């Protein structure tokens, strides 16, 4: 089984003092993969919402990339697959790109706070919200 894909929100929480930070950091301590999209989205959020400098963002992305079992690019085939997933599952294009990346990498799990917890995609990948217990 390929390591699970981590969505951008997991990366962001790992760099905050939010109550979800411990869960996010625990996910980063296990094997995981990332989409290059998640790194780009992280850079955007880190700059705008976390107030990180460009140097801090560069270090954070370097550290995340080094921890990841793989950083998977988005190519033309992935983009086409994502558009198909967006149409079939009513995902946003950005969520569909994340899921397409995970499926093409062979992941069986995607950890995300933003998508439907427990949803099985193409019979091969389940979306899991690692913060479900924290909301109770």
C-alpha positions in Angstrom: 0.0 0.0 0.0 1.3 3.4 -0.9 1.4 6.0 1.9 -1.6 8.2 2.3 -1.8 11.6 0.7 -2.0 14.6 3.0 -4.1 17.6 2.0 -2.9 21.1 2.5 -4.9 21.7 5.7 -2.9 19.0 7.4 0.3 20.8 6.5 -1.0 24.2 7.7 -2.3 22.9 11.1 1.2 21.3 11.7 2.6 24.9 11.7 0.1 26.4 14.1 -0.9 26.2 17.8 -4.4 25.2 16.8 -5.8 22.2 18.8 -5.5 20.2 15.5 -1.8 20.7 15.4 -0.9 17.6 17.4 -2.9 15.4 15.1 -1.4 17.0 12.0 2.1 16.6 13.4 1.4 12.9 14.2 0.4 12.4 10.5 3.7 14.0 9.5 5.6 11.4 11.6 4.2 8.5 9.6 4.9 7.8 5.9 2.9 10.1 3.6 2.9 11.6 0.2 2.2 15.1 -1.0 1.0 16.7 -4.2 3.1 19.6 -5.4 -0.3 21.4 -5.3 -0.4 21.0 -1.5 3.1 22.6 -1.3 1.9 25.5 -3.4 -1.3 26.0 -1.4 0.7 25.7 1.8 3.0 28.5 0.6 0.0 30.7 -0.1 -1.7 30.1 3.3 1.6 30.4 5.2 2.3 33.8 3.7 -1.2 35.2 3.9 -2.6 33.7 7.1 0.4 32.4 9.1 2.6 35.5 8.4 5.6 33.4 7.5 8.4 35.1 5.6 9.5 33.7 2.2 12.6 32.3 3.8 10.5 30.5 6.5 8.2 29.2 3.8 11.1 27.9 1.7 12.5 26.0 4.8 9.1 24.6 5.7 8.5 23.3 2.2 12.0 21.9 2.2 11.3 20.1 5.5 7.9 18.8 4.3 9.4 17.6 1.1 12.2 15.8 2.9 9.7 14.1 5.2 7.4 13.0 2.4 7.8 9.5 0.9 7.1 11.2 -2.4 6.0 14.6 -3.8 3.8 13.9 -6.8 3.6 16.4 -9.7 0.4 17.3 -11.5 0.6 16.6 -15.2 -1.7 16.7 -18.2 -3.1 13.2 -17.5 -3.7 14.0 -13.8 -5.5 17.2 -14.8 -7.8 15.3 -17.2 -8.5 12.6 -14.5 -9.2 15.4 -12.0 -11.8 17.0 -14.3 -13.5 13.6 -14.6 -13.5 13.1 -10.8 -14.9 16.7 -10.3 -17.8 15.9 -12.7 -18.5 12.5 -11.1 -18.2 13.4 -7.5 -19.0 17.1 -7.5 -15.6 17.9 -6.1 -14.1 21.4 -6.6 -11.3 21.3 -9.2 -8.7 21.7 -6.5 -10.0 18.9 -4.4 -10.3 16.7 -7.5 -6.7 17.5 -8.4 -5.6 16.3 -4.9 -7.6 13.1 -5.2 -6.4 12.4 -8.8 -2.8 12.8 -7.6 -3.5 10.3 -4.7 -5.1 7.8 -7.0 -2.4 8.0 -9.6 0.2 7.5 -6.9 -1.6 4.4 -5.7 -2.7 5.8 -2.3 -5.6 4.2 -0.6 -6.2 7.0 1.8 -6.3 10.8 1.6 -6.4 12.8 4.9 -8.3 16.0 4.6 -10.5 18.2 6.7 -12.2 19.7 3.7 -13.7 16.7 1.9 -16.4 14.2 2.8 -15.2 11.9 5.6 -15.5 8.3 4.6 -16.2 8.9 0.9 -14.8 6.0 -1.2 -13.5 7.3 -4.6 -13.3 4.9 -7.5 -13.5 2.0 -5.1 -9.8 2.6 -4.4 -9.3 5.6 -2.1 -11.1 6.7 1.1 -11.1 10.2 2.3 -10.5 10.5 6.0 -10.9 13.5 8.2 -8.3 13.0 11.0 -10.0 15.7 13.1 -13.5 14.1 13.4 -13.0 13.1 17.0 -11.9 16.6 17.9 -15.2 18.0 16.8 -17.2 15.9 19.2 
